Amino acid sequence: MAAEDKDNKKVSVKVGKIVDEISKLSVLELSDLVNELQDKLGVSPIAMAAPAAAPAASAGDASADSAADEGGNKTVVLTDSGANKIAVIKAIREINQNLGLKEAKDMTEAVPAEILKDAKAEEAKEAAEKLKAAGASVELK
């Protein structure tokens, strides 16, 4: 048996019932549901938004870029989380998807914090650019 949703796509009766039940949940309950499904299925969200353009590099940031070009394993250190901590937290979680919201928030408050350790130079440079685009100051070691 199949039911049709409002877009005329055929869905199973089971899926239709689940959708009906989910639509009755509050936003907090939906958040809990998503977290439980991620834990049970062993998946994590993937950011789908295009990265924002990086702001112009200051004199302090130029040294980080040259360090990334040298090669070898690098460590990305957050030196200042900037004014937009939420964007920095999102960038940290995008770089290290194993971190939870609380861990990423704690990193923005306890600077200097190692965001990425023993990473390839290219990967470290990309991580530094994401953090800079979010408004943070970083250092590559």
Secondary structure, 3 states (H helix, E strand, C coil): CEEECCCCCEEEHHHHHHHHHHCCCCHHHHHHHHHHHHHHHCCCCCCCCCCCCCCCCCHHHHHHHHHHHCCCEEEEEEEECCCCHHHHHHHHHHHCCCCCHHHHHHHHHCCCEEEEEEEEHHHHHHHHHHHHHCCCEEEEC
